[in-house]
Amino acid sequence: MQKRRLGATGPEASAIGLGCMSFAGFFGSTDEDASMACMQAAVDAGIDFFDTANIYGMGRSENVVGRFLTESKARVTIATKVGIVPGPPRRFDNSADYIRSELEASLKRLGRDHVELYYIHRREAERPVEEVVETLATLIGEGLIGGYGLSEVAPSTVRRAHAVHPCMAVQNEYSLWSRQPELGLLQTCRELGVAFIPFSPLARGMLGEVPLDPEQMEPKDWRRTNPRFTQPNYGYNLAAVDGFRRFCRDRGWAVSAAALAWVLDKGEHLIPIPGTRSAAHLREWLGAYDIALTEDDRAEIERLLPAGFAHGDRYSDAQIIGVERYC
């Protein structure tokens, strides 16, 4: 398993991590046995970087990850998050008291006395990021977290935060159909020695072997109200991705593996964290390590899925609240 470093001085982790949001049922029903099997398949494959959050199922994801760690004794680098307060109305809290209390609850669910990486899941716009980083630096000094990260932020926020205490990682959505980080965020992270963690690198399941059918998604599936999965946008997106699927199959590549190889190819500081509830789907990813994109491959992928090809915003107006926009 290839390794990449979390930040300039952080631990090494597998170049592909495991996003654990699916364990909380965001993309359809799941159960703990399936989640446990998925995590075991990840560890067996050498994936040793798991990403979760306190908000995923109101602790459900952290609980199942904690159960796996306890029962398997696996040595895994853990990232979790804080900052989103469920509603209605949904709001954000980056205060010192809230961060500390939520960290204590997360550690209890995870069965840990520390986590290697602790993210501010969404920035509280009214609170200076410098104040928030001072809180996180205190937790680092106490040994409760190994380093801090930021999620869905602008390059300017990363620079301000990093000036107070070095940032370990920034997590934003990045994939073939969500390429906004190329407008400054990837470059800023590279310059500062910050790891960039692309979430949803498989386009929320769109870049898989089998085309998705939004009509067959469960009523609580988060994607049913996402602009890219509603018509007419979905039809246009499906047609574009079908061309990429044919390209991959002509080369004998799994579609998800090729999509991850494209992300990995964007820089040594990128560590994508695809999510799944399925051990079988996870095993399809592993082919990414065997794909070395040529200049011709890059050019053809760019022709098939040019920057900005996706129809519809990546979030609805309700979903995008708290995401920093910078371009």
N, C-alpha and C positions, 0 to 999 in steps of 0.2 A: 504494500500500500504506500503510495506516495505521501509525503509529509510536507506541510507548509506551516510557517510560524504565525502565531497570533500576535501581531504587533512586533515591534523591534526587539523586545526582551521577553515576550510571553512564551508559553509552552508551544511545542510543536504539536500539531494535530493532523489527522488524516486530511488529505487535500479535498475530499468530499465529506461533508458532515451529514447529519440526519436531523431534519426539521421534525419536531414532535407535535405540531399543532393538530395534525390529523387524529392523534390519539384522543382528542377531546370531542370529536364528532363534527368538526366544522365542515367537512366535505362528505358527510354521510355517516351512517351508523357504524360503530366499531365496538369491539369488546376487548377486555384486558388480555385475554389469551392471544388474540391476534396481534395486539400491540407488543406483547412480550415476545412472540415469535419473530416479529419484525425487528425488534432491537437485538435479539440473539443473532439473526441473520446479518445484521450490520456489524456486530462485534466479530462474528466469524469471518467476515470479509475484510476486517481490518479497519472499519470505520469506528473511530474512537472520539468523536466530537458530536455531542447531542445538544440540540437547541430547543428550549421550551420557554414557558412564561407563566407567571402567576395567573394571568387572565385566561389562559387556554382552558375552557371548561370550568372556570373558577376553581383552579387547583387540580382538576382531574388529570391533566397531562403530567404535572409534576408528581402527583401521587403514583401514577403507573411507572414513570421513570424511576422514582425512588424505590418502588417495589422491585423493579428489575435489577437495580444496582445492589440492593440488599441480597436478593436471592442468587444472582449470578456472580457476585463479587467482581464484576468486570471493572477494569480501570478505564474510566471514561472522563474526558474533559467536558464539563458541563457549563452551558451558558443559560441563564434565565433572565427575566426582565421585570421591570416595575414602571409604574407611571400612569397607566390607564385605570381609571375608576369607572366601573360599569354604571350605567344609568338605568332608567332614563332620568335626566339627560346624561349622556356620557361626558366625562370631564377628565382632566389630567391633574396629577398632583406629584410634584417633584420636591416636596418639602422634606427636610431632614427626618422629621418624625415619621412621616409616611414611608419613606424609603427604608428606614431601619425596621419598622414594624413588619413591612411586607417581606423584607429579606429574611427576617427571623421565621416568618410563616413558611416561606419557600424552603429554607434549609430544613425545617421540620418535615415537610412533605417529601423532600428529596433524601432524607436520612443522612444529611451531610453537615459538617461543621463549617464548611466554606464552599464557595463555587469559584471556578477559575475565571469566569467572565460574567459581569452583571451589567445589563443594558438599561438605559433609560428608554423605555419602549416608545413613548412619545414625549416630546419636550413641552413643558408648561410655558407657553409663550410669554406670560407676564413675569416669570421668574428668571433673572439673569443666569445664563448657563454656567458662568463662573462660580456662582453660589452652589449650584448643583454639583459641580465637579469637586468643590471643597468637601462637600458631604461624602462623596464617593471616595475621595482620597483618604478621609478619616477611616472609612471601612476597610480600605486597603491596608492602612497602617495597623488596624486591629486584626488583620489576618482573616477577615470574614469573606473578602473577595480578592481574587488575584489581580484583577484589573477591571476597568470599566469600558463600556461601549455606548454608542448612541445609535438610534434607529430612526429612519425616515427623516434625516436632517439635511441641511444645506452645507456646502463646503465652508461657508463663513462660520457656521456654528462649530464645525469640527476644529477650525483654526483657533477660535476663541477658547474652546474647551482644552485643546491640546496645550495651549500656552500656560494654563494653570497646572495641569498634571497630564503626562502623556496618555493619550487615548490608546487603548488596545485594539479596538475594532469598531467599524461602522457597518451597520446592517441596513440595507435598502433593497427594495425589489430591483432585480436586474435579470434580464433574460433576452432572448431574441425578439420578444415583443414588448419589452419595457426597458428602453435604453437611455433613459434620462441621466443615469449616473455618468455616462460618457461626457456630459457637459460640465465637467469640473470635479465631480466627486471622486471618480477613480484616480484622477491625476493628483488631487489633494492628498488622498490616502497614500499613494505611492511616495509622494514627496516627503510626507511626515513619518513614514514607517508604520502606518496604521493598516491593519488587515481590513480588507473589504469583504463582507459576508453577504453574497447575493441570496436573498430569500425568493422563493417561487421561481427558481431558475428553469423550471419546466413549464412555466406559464400556467400555473394552477391546474396542471394535468393536460393542458392542450397539446403539449409536445410529448405525447406518448404514442404507443404502438396503435392503439385503437381510438378512432375519433370519438369524442365525447358527444352525448346527446343530452342537452340541457332539459329536455322534456322528461327524461328518465331520472333526473336527479331528485333526491329526496326533498321534501318540502323545506327542511331546515338547512339544506345545503347553501352555504354562503354565496355560491356563484350564481344562484338563480336570479339574484337582483343586481349582479355585476354587469355594467354596460357592455363588456366584451362578450358576454355569454347570452345576451338578449338580442332578439332579431330587430332590425336586419343585420346588425353588426356581426352576429355569430356566423351567419352564412358566408359573409365575405372573409372572415378570419379562417373559417374551416377550409375554404377554397385555397387560400394562401398556404396554410400549413400542410394541406394534402400534397402540394408540390414539393415541399421539404421532405415529407414522408417518402415520396417516390425517390428523391435524391438519395436518401439514406439507404433505402432498400436496394438500390442499384449498386451500392458499395458494400452491402452486407453488414451495415451498422444498425443497431437498435436506435430508434428515433431519440429516445431519452438519453442514451449514451452520447449520441452526436451533439445534442443540445448542451449537455454538460461539458463535452470536450470544447465546444465553442466558448463557453464561459471560462474554463480553465486556461484557454489559450490567450485570454485577455490580460494576463499578468500573474506573476508568481505570488502576488499578495491577495489574490482572490481565493476564497474557500466557500464554494456554494453549498447550500444546505437544503437539497430537495426533501420534500416530505412525502410520506406514503404510509398507508396502513398495511401494506402487503409486502411480505418477504419476497414474493416472486417479482414484483415490480422493482424492488430494491436491487435484486440481482441483475436486472437489465442495465442498471446504471453503470455497473462495474466495467463494461466495455469502453467507457470513456477513457480509461487509462491506456487503452491500446490504440486509440485514434490520434494520429499525428496529422493535423490539418496541413495541407499544402496551400500554396498561394492560389492555385486553381480552385481548391475546395472553398477557401475563404471568399473568393470572388463569386462563386456560384451561390453560396449561401446568401451573400449580400444581394445578389440579383433576385433570388427567390423570396427573401424576407428582408427587404431593405429597412433601414432605420425609419421608424414611424409607420410601418405597414399596418399596424393593428387598427381596426375600426373600433371606436369607443374608448373612453377614458379607462384607466386601470382601476379606478374607484368610482362609485357613485358619489353624489354630493354629500350624502350622509356618511359614507365610508371614509371619505378623504379628510375629514376633520382631524386636525392635529398633525397632518403631514406638512413638512416645510416645503414651500415652493420657491424656487430660486431662478427660474428661467421661463 
